[in-house]
Amino acid sequence: MTDASLQKGGAKPHLPSLTEPDARTKSRNAAEKRFRAYGVIAIGTGILCLLVLLFAIISNGIGAFQQTFIEVPVYLDPAKLDKKGERNIEDIKKVSTFGYNPLIQKAVLEQVEKAGIDTPLTKAKDMKAMISASAAGQLRSMVIENPDLIGETVDVRFLASSRVDGYLKDRVKREHLARDKNIDAEHLDVVDGLLEAGVVKKTFNPAFIFGADASESRAEQAGLGVSMIGSFFMMLVVLFLALPIGVAASIYLEEFAPKNRFTDLIEVNISNLAAVPSIVFGILGLAVFIQFIHLPQSAPLVGGLVLTLMTLPTIIISTRASLKSVPPSIRDAALGVGASKMQSVFHHVLPLAAPGILTGTIIGLAQALGETAPLLLIGMVGYIASNAPDGIASGLLDPNSAMPAQIYEWAKRADPAYYERAWGGIIILLVFLVTMNTVAVILRRRFERRW
């Protein structure tokens, strides 16, 4: 069409506008907005799920950090604790916990009568359901440490039974007492009266953090402290073995090893080992360290060796990535001024890669700290260590448990108090994991180099 025909009234062709987007551009912009919206929804959903999880953990586990205690004055009757009256420590030790139970029960009954609580429970043995089974052992240890207390009235704070503690934490309901053979409504009425009188109190329980595990009948006494020490010794083994071995292997593979089929096979196997389920390492540890080498079962040393095998691929992969991130010009400059290959690696490349290596090591340790399956197979579960180890050798070789294994053991026990303690143990474990990952992030930000 010529200019003359356009001037005579012909149709003017449509030209694209520079200010208004065409239909295709509008479609692309709309697709981009939808994708951004999907991303925001995904992030929001993830944050919401995380908040729900944290709320569930904290709401179910915060009660484990509080415990119900009964504070009563107990008369240490010499007629029951020292019949000969000679204060002979050997004779005093012969009195078992059965001899202390009546004294404690009588002391609680006296407080009930003093508070003026109207109850059909009029005998001392009726108070047994309210008192922890650990109370007699606690009083016996006190008397053995100081025999001069016999014949005096001493103020003692005992743990209440798990049912009483559950009642004050709203875990034990009155409407469910018909199915509970350990406590009844009359005992709960007494608890209400003693609570008003200040005899029964719910306070912070440091023994949950620093104490040891207990039998299934003494859930109120169970603590996580000894298993935390077991985890500490395991992490020492992992740190002192996995870090030097992993870093040395990474330096050789990345800087010195020739590129051939053999090193390619090693690299493939390392990548595959990083994806192997952790329970496989537990089976390997059971077969090699316990059945073949005959190392002590349930020992943190064995647990540390198993976790070292599991952590090595993570440390090797992260260390090699850190070494690769160092620019080749650093190596070339060091070699150019006369440094040897080893000098260029250890004096220049390795210090610059140290932040990434440290970060990968901490993340690997955090992963090992939370592993449970390997520890189950080497026996670090179901063992109740009553005391903390005496030294480094004892901590490495004596049977013990670990935090994740202890949490697993509590979760499968029947008493609901252990279920609460399992959630509380998860809180402590999360604090350790978050702290270790935070330290890793801070170290990376602090020492990170930008090229």
SULQUI-V86075 format. One record per helix or strand of 3 or more residues. SS is the DSSP state (alpha for helix, beta for strand). FROM is the first residue (numbers start at 1). LEN is the number of residues. If there is no record, write none. Layout:
ss->SS from->FROM len->LEN
ss->SS from->FROM len->LEN
//
This chain:
ss->alpha from->3 len->5
ss->alpha from->23 len->43
ss->beta from->66 len->10
ss->alpha from->78 len->4
ss->alpha from->89 len->5
ss->alpha from->97 len->18
ss->alpha from->124 len->7
ss->alpha from->135 len->11
ss->alpha from->147 len->3
ss->beta from->153 len->8
ss->alpha from->162 len->7
ss->alpha from->174 len->6
ss->alpha from->185 len->13
ss->beta from->200 len->5
ss->alpha from->207 len->4
ss->alpha from->219 len->3
ss->alpha from->225 len->32
ss->alpha from->261 len->13
ss->alpha from->278 len->15
ss->alpha from->300 len->26
ss->alpha from->328 len->9
ss->alpha from->341 len->29
ss->alpha from->373 len->5
ss->alpha from->392 len->6
ss->alpha from->403 len->9
ss->alpha from->416 len->32
//
